[in-house]
């Protein structure tokens, strides 16, 4: 079979103005980035149309190193829905250069269920990631300059919290010292880098409802504390307007197309293990304005992306999925069932059966949010019919609808059964009212404990002295009502990435708290999770090249 990039390159794309017209966006509202990509204004959103559109969330069982295929399923479902006569739009996150050149590769779907132009989307796209990186680091530079220029007046901060960001996996930048050398090089102080998807600016981009809301949020970003304990924020620097100018175009969602020339909206890119893992509210609402069915995905497993989709994105936006699709694979089930990774593509019925514990935990968690769940089996070439039947029969025992997705190999036709099941389920048994894991008025520790015990099945929660100190500061700032965003490994329900399956009864440790007063969430750092990933021994970058004018290896 052809590689993803070969398939993407073989697609005869339509001009982006034609794609816009096909869903009802006038040409005068399309800001083109070449022939096949564009930005559209957020003021096209129509609340009445949003209310009528059917929103479908795609999530997955706990991740493997190779992923589970949520994006492929999301794109495939959109293709399948369009093929059976429904007006469907897929709304996704933008890929990060970190995974593209690191371990995972691109994030534009796979096989015949991709968004295109794949190379552009996986690389610089329309510049949103660069705008977020520039805006974030501009704040860093302006803060350092403020400290330098006002030191003779006696101004100083007791603690600086604001780091820098870079959209590259670079472990050497996790902890650094700035301002070395002569005095004119600035103040010598400890700092560090997070990856751009973990930037609070990225979260603000994804949670802002418009430019005014973004201005308010940037104003409130916490940079550090004065010696009297009062917060020092971006508004104290007086540079909010300047930062906003770097982000005004990035706030507009991006319009592209699928391998079957249907519309796709891609915007924002927070990771779900270290951030909230959802595309922008603006993008989702724009898609819902122009699509009768909108498919969106949340990063990694349902314990991460879906939990944050409900408890953060839905809580803040008023959105509510009509259905959740839970993606499972034989490889994923076997891994969680104890099959050795070297044997994961070999038949192992016992491993599949043991892996159902992970599947069932996610199903029950999603139901706890009031969601109707459909299990989508994402088919791989190595899968056996006997093992697929085991999964189908187990879902029947669980009372959960099951459909097989083969969009990777077949495109839209391979997802028609899934599409029909999704429409039928929404028509006859849509999700009920959304139920959150915690209430706004609960304390920060109570919210974290609610997620850890109810979603992860932890026995108890411990907080480091640093975490306790930051929680006390958040309480003093009067922001305890913010939702919590737990940063933890994507490979396990626990904080131990090697604890596969459905572990329970473990201790869950919060080692630090990051106060995101602009994006209005409390980020709780669990275990050894790091917000600046490192590169593997053999990075994906070693396989990427330009040969005869064509990009190769970007898949």
ABEGO torsion letter per residue (X at the ends): XBBAAAAAAABBBBBAAAAAAAAGBBAAABBBBEAABBBBBAAABBAAAAAABBBBBBBBBBBBAAEAGAAAAAAAAAAAAAAAGBBBBBBBBBBBAAAAABAAEBAAEBEABBBOBAAAAABAEAGAAAAAAAAAAAAAAAAAAAAAAAAAAGBBBABBABBBBBBBBBAAAABBBBGBEBAAAEBBBBBEBBBAAABAAAAAAAABABAAAAAAAAAABBAEBBAAGBBBBAAAAGAAAAAAAAAAAAABBBBBBBAAGBBBBBBEABBAAABAGBBBAAAAAAAAAABABBBBBBBEBAABAAAAAAAAAAAAAGBBBABBBBBBBAAAAAAAAGBBAAAAABBBAAAAAAAAAAAAAAAAAAAAAGBBBBBBBBBBAABBAAAAAAAAAAAAAAGBBBBBBAAAAAEAAAAAAAAAAAAAAAAABBBBBBBBABBAABBAAAAAAAAAAAAAGBABBBBBAAAAAAAAAAAAAGAAABBBBBBBBAABABABAABBEBBBGBBBBBABBBBBAAAGBBBBBBEABBABBBBBABBAAAABBBBGGBBBGBX
